Amino acid sequence: MAGGFEHPSVSGPKALAIPVEPQPGEGLADIVFRACAENGFHDLWIINRLLGKHSIKQGWGHSRFARSDFDVKVLADFLGVPNGVADIERLMYRKGSRGVNFFGVEISGNELIATRRISPRSLSEKPFAKAIWSIRSLSFDPRTKERLLDRCPECNSILQYRIAGDICRCTRCGIADFRDYPQALVEVDDVEGLDFVTNLIDPEAQSACRVHDDLKSFGTGEIFTLATTLARVIQTEDSGGTRRPSPTAESLSLAGSAIKGWPKKFAEVVEIYASNKRPDQNHTLDSSLYGVTADLRKVVRKELATVLSGRTRNYDVNSQARRGATQVKFWSSPAVMKQAKKFGLPVLDMLSLYADQVIECPDRRYAERLGIPSGAPPMNFDAFARHTAKARARGLVSLPVAVWGSKSSRHPWSQVMQEVLSKKIGVSILASSKNFLESAYTGNVERVRHICETHQASVDPKAIVNVREAKFYLRMGTGDVGALKRHGYFKGDIITMEEIWRFQDEFISPFEIRARLIMEGIKPQSVIQIGAGLQAAGAKLTLLDLHRYHRDDGEQYLLSIIGRA
């Protein structure tokens, strides 16, 4: 048997010395990978020669097996599987009229990825891979709910099927034992909704999925495609973007809940994510059904028409869950987005201004969905005089600095702006600044401080924050926010206001220290100088640095400066 690189011109064995037996949930790519490793092959060139596919260099992943034609008996004899051809046939990704076969369920061929993904917790129980880990739409193990690992935690290389080796170790560096790197578990509000989606295609699922009579004539693969399509729509709308990324566990859970509770729950979910650009515009889901079969598309579009005609308002429009989901929808409202950009506040805080009747919401259709009455004064940016002179020269303080310097988290923007817009807090506007908030300077810093000390943010703690919003709240760049997500500072793929506040309470930045010194009437150093001072004082950084320090250390440093002033 070969122990090194396998040259394609060298003839290989017709059968392995150590035969293999398929394990529950194991896919064809996983069995072949394991067989080569257990028989001492360093790579999978032996499979190229065996199947006459000498040009394949990327390895034999699930998507490669789905695209390749080969002699099943040759592979069965080579692997030595106990039931011969029958063992391989049931694992073959045979092409059907709507996609490829996946353990008896027909799914889109695009669902199969080329690289490896593994669940460390599952491997700790049994050292065998699962075919379902190769499904693009599922970023977690359905049974353990653990997020899948697709890169080596030591060398960061992508896990592949080209080099054979111990399934529990990285085949590139050989150092990492994946079982020593358990990943975070996904957390969703409706686990049953999530299980509904995964059980549709999971070969190890213990229970069959029950669907409404409207959907009983469709295959489980068709229902799975509908669920992942709806989940992508939800994820796209939640992220405030136009693309359709891979769905998160939370969006899959909501999509599963919608289909499991068809038609009432489906109506509730799709109306929350209805288009808000024009009343007569098609639902985003309608334009995303290209992967769904024609007959199922008709059923879904019929239900969409019923929802959008307003005949399904038979649920609680004031429920907290609905309010939170509808708030997310405002992110894609052009009118609200435009006003938020001009104002300089995140959309979630703009919603607080609307709900607190500080200003009128410019999108009445969705204000009504939130139960926000009309009658608040419209926002008039021109009502504030603009100055070309530097406000700082007149002893004024930037309004955002006054707020950030008065409180570490849960900033009550709605209450502050209530007094600014009613002229109880006077502001001067710098003509050169790009938005209203950054333009506003005030001399009423004690009034701002009092509001911040006596009020809390009126934003829902469970409200979802996208990366653009997180940049504002955390005073960070996009890359830094992404780094925090990757290193587990926030749970799951989404960020909530509750998590933002917790991070602000635990860590302090040189920017906040500078703002607080300004509020104390002390001429501060630059942010860079403050950061250097914190490090010199031994303040403990976050694991990622990112110029964020443990709050206790930062507060001690701040008090030392104030004491010397």
N, C-alpha and C positions, 0 to 999 in steps of 0.2 A: 504494500500500500504506500502511496505517496505521502510524504510528510512536508513537501514544499510546494513551490509553484507548479501547477499542472500545465504542461505545454499541450496545445490542442492536437499536435501531430502524433502524440504518443497514444497507443491504444490502451483502453481502460478495461476494467473487469466487467463482466456481464451481470454479476451479482455481488453484493457486498458481503464481507466476511461476517459482519454483525448485522443481522436483519433488524428492522424496526417495526413497531406496531403503532398505528395511529392512536392518539390519545383524545379524550373527549374535548371537542372544541378546537382541536389542532387543525390547521389548514395545510394545503399541499406544500406551500412554500416553507412552512415551519417544519414539516416532516422531512423534506429534502435537506434543509439546512442542518437539522439535528442528525440525520443519517450520515451526512458527510463528515460532520464533526466527530461523531462517535466512532467512525471508521478511520480517523486519522488524516483526512484530507484537509489541506490548508485553505483551499479555495474551492469554488464550484465549477472550475473548468471541466471537471469530469462529467458534469451534467451536460455541458455544451457538446462534448464528444458523443456522449451516449445518445442524445436526442438530435444530433446533427445540426446544432445551432452554433457554429463556430464564431459567428460575428457578434454574439451577445457578450458585452463586457460589464454591464451594470449589475449583474447578478440575477438570481431567480427569485424575485419577489412575487407577491400575489398578482400585481398588475401584469407582470411578464408572463406568468402562466396563463392568465386570461387571454392574452394576445397571441399565444403560440399554439401551433398545431404540432402534435407529436404522437408517437405510438405509445398508447397507454400501457400495453402489455410489456413493452420493453422497460418502462419505468417501474411497473409493478414487480417484475422479475428482479430488477436491479436492487430495489429497496427490500425485497423479501417480505412484503406485507403478508400477514397470515391468510387473508381471503383473496389474494391475488388482485386481478383486475377490478373486482367489485369494490375493494377498499379505495382504489384510486378514482374510479368512476364517480363515486358519490361526492368526491371532493373537487371534481373538475368544474372549471368555470365555463360550462358550455354556453354558447351564445343562444339566446332566445329571441323572441319577437320584440321584447322590451328591454333587453339588457343581457346580463350574464347570470348564471345560476350560482347562488351562494347557499349551500346546504339546503337546497330545495326551494329557495326563495329567489325570485328574479329581481335583481337590483340593477341600477345603472353601473356600467363598467367604470365610470369615473369615480365611483366610490372606493375602488381598490387602489391603494397607494403602492409605490415601488419600494419604499424604505421600511425598516423595522421600527416597531414601537412595542414597548413592553410595560407591564405592570409589576414593579418590584415586590409589592405585597403578594401578588398572585404567585410569582416565582418562588417566594419564600415558602409557600404552602406546597406547590408542586412545580418542579423545574421544566415546565412545558409551555410553549407559546400558544396563544389563542388567535384564530383567524380573525375574530371580530376586532382585534386591535388594529387590523389593517383597514378598517372602514373609515374613510376620510371624515365623515360627519360626526364620528364619535371620538372625542379626545380623552376618554376615560374608560376604565374597565367597567362593564355593566354590573358585575357582581360586587366587586370591592368598592366601586365608585372612586377609585384612585385615578388621578390624572396620569396619563401615559407618558413615559419617558421616551424621547426620540433622539436624544444626544447623550453622549457619554458625560457623566458629571465630572470626570477627571480631565479628559483631553478635549472635550467639547465636539468631538467628531460625530457626524450623523451616523446613526446605526443603519447598517446595510446588510444585504444578503449576498454580497460578493465574496467576502472572506469568511470561511467557516470557523467555528470555535464554540467554546462553552457558551450556551445561551444566556447564562447568568453573568457573563463577563464581556467587557468591551473587546472586540476582536482587533481593534486598532492599537490600543496602548497595553491591553492585557492587565491593567492595574485595577480598574473599577469592578467591584462585585456589585451589580445593580441591586441586589437584595439589601445592601447596606445603605441604600439611598431611597427610602420610601418617599413617595410624593404626596402632596396634599390631596385631601378628599374633596370632591365637588360638593357644594352645599346648595340645595334648591328648596324652594317652598313646597313643591309638590313632587315628592319622590315617586308617587304612583304614576304621575304624568310622564316622568322620565323613564320609568320601567316600561310603561306602555310602548314607548318608541323603541327601546332596545329589544324588548321581547319579540317585536315583529320579525327580527332577523337573527336573534341570538340562538345558535343551535343548541345551547344548553339551557334555554329558558324552560322553566317548569310548568308555566301556565300559558294557555292560549289567550290571545287578545280578542276581547269581545268588542264589536263595533255596532253602531246603529244600523237599522235595516237599510237605510239609504246607501250604506257603504259595504254591505255584506257580499255583494256580487264581485267585489274587487279583491285582488290578491294582496297578501300581506306586504309584498314588495312594493306594490302601488301605493298602499297606505303609508309605508315608510318613506317613500319619495315625497308624498304630500306633506308629511310631518317635517321632514328636513327642509323642504322648500319654505313652508310657513316659518320654521325656526330661523332660516336665513333672513327672511323679511323682517322678523322681529328683531334679530340681532343688528341688521343694517339700520333700522329705525332707531333702535336704542343707542347706537353709536353715533347717530347724527350724520351718517355718511350716505353715499349713493351706491356704493358697491355692496355685494352680497358675500360677506366673509363666511368662513366655516362657522357653524352655529355653536354657541356655548351650551353648557349643560342646562343653564337657566332658561335659555330660549327654547331648547328642545323640550324641557319640562313643560313650559307654557304651551308649546305647540301640541305636545302629547295630551295635555289636559283639554285643549280645545277640541281635538278630534275624538278623544274618549268621551267627552261630554256633548258630542254632536247631537242636535244642531244648536242648542241654547248656548253652551259654553263657547262654541266656535263663533257664534254671532257676537258674543261679548268681546272676544279677543280681536276679531277682525275689525270691529268698529273702533276699538281703541287705536288700532293702527291704520285707520282709514286715511286716505289722502287728504291733506289739508291745503292743497294748492288751489284747487278749484272744486266747487261742489259737484260738478259734473265729471270730474276726472276719474278714470278707472282706479280701482284699488291697486296698491303696489303688488299684492299677491296675484291679481289677475294677470299682470304683465310678467310674472315670474313662473308661470305654470308650464313653461315650454318642456320641462322634463317629465311632466305628469301625462299619463295616457289620455287620449282624446275623450273617452267615455267618462272618466273620472273628472276631467276638466269641466265637462258640461255640468256635472252635479255640483262641483264647487262654485262655478260661475253662477249657477241658478241660486245657490244659497247666498252668494255675495250680493246679487241683485236684490234679494229679499232684505238683507241687512242694510244696504245703503238706501233702500226705499223708506227706511224708518219703521218697518212693521215688526221689529224684534226688540223693542225697548221694554223687555220684561225682566230686567235685572236692576240691581241697586246702583244707580249712577253716582251715588255719593259715598260708596264704600271706599275705605282707605286704599285698598289694592288698586281699584280703578283710578283713583286720584293720582296715585303714584305712576301708574302706567301712562295715564293721559299726560302727565307732566313731561314724561320722556318724549311724547309725541310732539310737544311744542318745539323741540329742537329742530324739526324739519319744517316749521311754519315760516315761510319767507318773511311775513310781516313781523313776527316776534323776533326772528333772528336778526333782521335789519335793525330793529329798535334796540335789541340787546347790544349789538356791536356799536351803535352810536352812543349808547349810554355808558358802555364799558363794564357792565356787570354780567356775570354768568346768567344763563337763562333761568336757572332754578331760583335765583334771587329776584329776577324780573317777575317770575310768577308770584312771588311773595308780594311784590309791589301791586300786582293786579288783584290778588286775593285780599290784601289789606286795604283796597280802594285808594291807594296812594295815587295811581294813575290808571287811566283806562287802557284795557288790553286792546291792541290794534287788530286782533283776530277774533271777532265776536263769536264765530262758529265754535271755536274750541274753548273760549271762555265759558260759553254756555255748558259745554260738556263738564267743565270743572265746577259748575254751579256758581260762577262768579257773576254777580249782577252788573248791569251797566250803570252809568251815572257818575263814575269817578272822573276827575278832570283829565283831559288829554295832556300828554307830555308836550310842553312847549319849550324847546331848547333855546329859542330866540328871546325868551323872557329874561335871560340872564345876560348882563352886559359883559362884553368881552374886552380884555385889556391886552395891550402889547407889552407893557412894562412887566418886569419880573416880580411876581407876587412875593417871592421870598424876600426881596429887598424891602418890602413893607412889613416884614415880620409875620407874614401869613404862613400857614402850614398846609401842605397838600392834604386834601380831605381823606384819600385812602391811607396816607401815613398816620393821620389822626385816629382813624378807626383801628388800623393794625397795631398802633402803638398804645391803644387803650385796652386791648383784650387779645389773648393768645388764640382763641378759637370761638366758634359760634357767633360770628360778627353779625350784629343786628342791622343789616343794610337797609331793610325796609323801614325801620323806625328812624334811622338817621336821615334817609332820603325824604321821609315824610316831612321832617322839619326843614330840610334844605329847600324842598319844592314849595313849602308854605312860607318860605323866607324867615322862619324863626331862627334858623342858622344861616347867617350871611355868608355868601361865597363870592369870590371873584374868579372870573374865567379867563384863562390864558388862551389867546387866539391860536397859538402855535401847536397846542396839544391835539392829539388825534381823536379823543373821545371826551364825553362830558365829565366822567369821573376823574380822569387823569388831568383834566383842565381845571378842576375846581380846587381853589385854595380858600382857607377860612381862618378867621381870627378867633372864632368861638370854640376853641379846643376844649375848654372845660365842659361846655354843653355836650360836645361829642363824647367826651370821656364819661359823663354822667349817664348818657343813653346806653353806652356800651356796658357800663357796670350794672345797670338796672334792667337790661333787656337781653333776651336770647334770640338767636336766629330763628325765624319762623319757617325755615325750610324743613321738609319732612326728613328725619334722620335716615330713612330707608331709601330716599331718592337716589337714583343712579346718576353718577357723575361721569361724563366722558373725559377724554384726555385733555381737551381744550379747557374744560371747566376746572379740572384738577390743576392745570398750570397756574390758573388765577389763584385758587385757594392756597396752594402750596408754595407759590412764588418759585416755580421750577420750570425748566425747559421740558420739552416733550420727551427727549431721551432719558432724562432723569426720572420722570414719572413712569416711563416704561421699565426702567431698571428696578424701581420699587416694586412694580407688579411682578416682575420675573423672580425677584428674590423673596417673595412671600410677605411683603409688608401689608398687602391687601389680600383678602380672601377671594379666590376665584378669578374669573376673567373680568369681573365688573368691580367698580369702586363705588361705594356709597358715601353719603355725607357723614354718616356715623363714623366710618373709617377715616375720613379726612380729619374730622375733629379729634379722633383718638391720636392720630399721628401728630397733629398740632399740639396736643396736650403733652405728648411724650418728648417731643423734640423742639428745639429752638434754633433759629437761624440768625446769622449776623444782621440780616435785613430787619428782623423783628427787634433786635437789640437796638439798632440804629433808630428805628421809629420810636421806641420807648424813651430813648435818650432825648430825642427831639421834643417829645411830649413833656419831659421833665425840664425843658428849657436849657438843656445842656448841648453845646455845640459838639456834635459827634464826629468821630473819625469816619473814614470811608469803610464800606463793607469789607473790603480786603484787609484793611488794618484791624478791624474788629475780629475777623476770622483768625488773623495771626495772633492777636492777643488771647483769644480763646485757646488756641493750641499751646501757646506759651504757658497759660495757666493750667494746662493739663486737662482741659475739658474733653470728655469722652465723645468721640464721633459715632455716628451710625456705622454699621458694618460696611456700607457702600460709600462712606464719606459724604459726598453730595453737599458738603458744608452745612450739615445739620448735626447739632450737638444735643446730648441728653439734657433735658430741661433743668434738672437740679444744678448741674455744673454751669449752665448758661446763666441761670438766675444768680448764682453766687458771683460770677464774673460781673454781671450787670450791677449788682449791689456794691461791689468794690469800686466801680467807676463812679457811681452816684455818691458814694461816701467820700471820694477824693475831690468831688466837684465843689 
